[in-house]
Amino acid sequence: MQYEASLKFALKLDKADPLRKFRKQFLFPEFRKKKAVYFCGNSLGLQPKTAAKAIRQELKEWKKLGVGGYFGAKHPWLNYADYCKPALSKIMGCRQEEVTVMNALTVNLHLLMLSFYRPQGSRFKIIMEAGAFPSDQYAVETQVKFYGHSPKEAIVEIAPRKGEKLLRTEDILKIIDAERDQACLLLLGGINYYTGQLYDIKNITAAAQQVGMIAGYDLAHAAGNVPMELHNWNVDFAVWCSYKYLNGGPGAVSGIYIHARFSNDKMYPRMGGWWGNAEKTRFKMEKGFKPKAGAGGWQLSTSQVFNMVCLKASLALFEEAGIKNIRKKSILLTGYLEYLLNQLKGLEFDVITPSAPAARGAQLSLYFKQNGKALHQQLTDKGVIVDYREPGVIRVAPAPLFNTYREVYKFYEIIRTFRQAASAPSRNPR
């Protein structure tokens, strides 16, 4: 598409947007009694308008039926996690039995690592990206310690080349090959939270498995952002949160994916819990854990209804919109943002997110050599909500379900005004 740096053009794109109706399905924070421009769905998605009604429905069932809600509610609580599977299987590109929702992200990461990190003899290392999100770093650090290994010896971090901020796929593959005899697990973020880089999951997975490693991913910044093909890519396992692009609400239930080939593989044990036990014997209350087939066999406890209800409401919107349509708009929306940023002259910043749409999601990370905090404050003062990360990075994530091209243009105008103010000659006497 040939973009133009004008409000008229942005409005034209909004008018032609096939997903424009979904914006009305979300509630926005207010700034001076007007809707804020919300580009922070990469940290916390907005509230769907249907969420409150969905919560009230379950509160009503609890009030009316008590424990009877497990079987007699409009949406029986007994199978509540299953209601999220149809939409999530499409978003994550897998079979319904390969996905479920439970717990929180880091809890699930630990649980799945207990199954798939199996250090034995000389094969005890974990390969991960340098500068991964702290939860991933802490989880890996404590897991290797749990097995008596030193993090310095057991954790292999892949860092960008000197002077670069992104990881090259060739460097990832090179380290996988170099560690083929000592690493047993590869754990990467599908999209790097800081740079916004989307990794080549398909080829990285194949390379890791070719040398006998398990390939796992933290997809917190990918779920609901870019379409995944986890089953076809042969990914072993993945975890993600639901409160970012999936709009499940603060602290919303986490999702997990486990490839079908592990469903009954006893080489990969899991922690047992009543809700992971096969339904046929669950209510016999007998000894002897017999896990149900699929990812559900990793569940531990009763479905957290009130921690799943908002996600269920949001996923209905994803079902209606379609993840491929969401991605199509996202590429155009983020592409317009990038185009506008490229029109700016005289302001020292770099877009450290890859320029190729196939190598990124909705987020662009802008690295300011100076005045990053000042610009972030100005954006905040003008009702634009974005995220700031040290040192000097503003993360901007236009979400296609609720953001518009006009809002992207407004962001550009504020930065352009800031540039003009910053470059104006000082009137202060020496």
Summary of the structure (lengths in Angstrom):
residues: 430
radius of gyration: 23.0
end to end distance: 49.2
largest distance: 84.9
contacts: 1402
relative contact order: 0.17
helix: 44%
strand: 17%
